[in-house]
């Protein structure tokens, strides 16, 4: 698995990462969602540089122009609900893409231990397509691996790009161990060192789903 950390290079991405972390800015849920959309658009642009292209003749009002356009089908998948704003940003760039959604959550038991529950999945065929799997945060990595395996069950994407703006070091190591395929690239904006006893990322940003869409029961 290839890992690309866009946060290591100075760009406007770092401004948006700073704002989604900031407890003051987080009070504006619309701005939080907007920043995640902007982050998604930046990641999509970077991903676009590695896609295959075909030259097409485009008719303009004054003649014919040869343009290189993306060749092939893209499927954007996100984990509900925290991944939705990020998904929208990526879709703003790859606007002709197909879309997939999956519901995954932690079910806690004793001693802060949890299992991952997958309750809903909706996806087109991924066969011979580029899969972009988006989730705002990557903590332990277990839910994302289960999501990947569920989506790719009996399917064979050409390549999978996993987009997670905020990740933990443990989560990256878990993905590297369980998704060693050369056909997977992990895109991140920041790698944090710690996880709490309940496996929340520190410093992280809190609960992305709640910040974007309000508290849940």
N, C-alpha and C positions, 0 to 999 in steps of 0.2 A: 504494500500500500504506500502510495506517495502522499506526503504531507506538505501542504503549502500554507505558510503563515503570512498572510498579507499584512498583519499588524507590525511586522518587523521593519517594514519600509514606511517612511513618513508619507502619508496621503490624507485626504479628507476622510477616509474611512476611520482613522483614529479619532476624529472629532465625533463621529456618530457613535463609535464604541464608548467614548467617554460619556456621552449624553445618556445612553441607555443604562449606564451604570449609576449615574448621578441621582441621589435620592431626591434632590430638589426638582430636577427636570422630569423624573419619573412620575411626579404628581399629575402631569398632563398626559393622560392616556393616549390622546390623539397624537401628540408629539412622539411618544414612545413607539406607537405603531408606525408613524411616518419614518422615524429613524430606522426601524427594522426594514421597511420597504426600501429605503435608500441603500442600506447595507446589502440587501438582496440584489439590487441593481448593479452594485459595484462587483459583487462576486460573479454575477452573470456575465458582465463584460469581460472579466478576467478569464472565465471559463471559455468564452467565445473564441479566445485567441488560439485555443488548442483543438477546435472542432475542424471537421473537413468542409471544404468549400468547392463549389462548382461555378464556373463562369457562365453567365447568362446574358443574352442580348435583351436589353430593356428599351422599349420604345418611349422616347421623350417627345414633347411637342415639336422638336426641331430635328430629330434624327434618332439614331440608334446608339446606345451606350452599352459597353461591355462592363458588367458588374460581377464581382465575386460574392456569392450568397451562400449561406449555410446549407450544406448538403446533408440530408438525413432527418430522421424524426427524433424529437426530444419529448420525454415525459418528465414532468415536474411532480414530485411527490413530497408531501409534508406530513408531519406528525401533529394531529389535533391536540390542543388548540393553539399552543404557543408558536407553532411553525407557520401559522397562516399569514401574518404580515410579511414575513420573509419570503414565503411562497409568492405573494402578490408582487413583490419587488422583482423577483426572478421572472415571473410571468410578464411583467411590463416590458422586459427586454426580449424574451423568447415568446412573443405574443401568439405564435401559431402552435405552441406546444399543446400536447395532451396533458391531462392532470390526473393525479392519484392522491388519495387521502387515506390515512390510517389512524385509528384511535388506540393510544397506548398510555397506560398509567401505572403508577406504583400502588400495590396493595400491601400495606404495612401489617406486620404481625408483631410478635414479641421482640423485645430487645432491639427495636428500630430496624429489624430485618424486613425485607420486602421482596415480593415477586412481581414480575411485569405481566400485566394483563393486556392482551390484545383483543378488543371487542368488535372492531369494525374495520373493514378494508374495502376500498373501491379503487380499481385500477384497470386501465387498458392493458393490452399486451405489451410487454417490454422486450419482446424478441427482436434482436438486431436494432435496438434503439439506444439512444443515450439517456440514461437515468440521472436526474438531479434530485437528490434526497435532501430535504431541508428541515432542520430543527434548530431553534434558537440557541439551545445549550446542549452540551454533551458532558454529563457528570460521570457516571460509572461506565457508560457505553453499552450496558446490557440491553436497554430498550431499543437502541438504534440497531444493534446487531439482530435482535429478534425481528424488528421492522424490515430490515434489509432482507433477511431470510424469508419472511412472509411474502414480501413483494416479488422476490426473485424465485419463488418456488416454481419449478418447472419452466422458468423463463431464463433467457440468456441475453442480458443487455450487452451492447458493444462495449460500453464503459459506464461506470457509475461515479458521479461527482457528489460527495457528501459535503453539504455546506452547514457549518456550525460556527457562528460568530464567537461564542464564548465556550471554551472547553477546559476540562481539567486534565492534568498530566496523566492521572490514572485512566481517564476515559480514552485518551489517545493510545496509551499502552494496550488497553483492552481491545480496541479496534484493530491495532496492528497485529495482535495475536490471533484474533478471530476472523479478520478479513485481510489475509496476507496477499490476496490476489493482486496481480499487477494491473488489473482492470478497475481498480478503485483508487480515487484520489480524494483525500480529505482536505477541505479548504477551511481555514480558521482565521479569526481576527485577533484572538488573544488566548494564550495558554496559562491557566491559573494553577498554582501548585497544590492547593489544599482542598480536601473534602471534609465536611463535618461528619459527626457520628451518624447523621441521617442522610449522608451522601449528597449534601448541597455544596455547590461550588463556592469557594472563598478565594478572593473577594466577590467574584461572580456579579450578579445583579438582582438577585431575589427570584421571585416566581414570575417568569415571563408571561405566562398565560393570564395571571391575575392582573399584572401591570397593563397588559394590552386590552383585556376585556372585562375586568372586574373580578371581585372575589367570588369564589365558589363555596358551596356548602361543604 
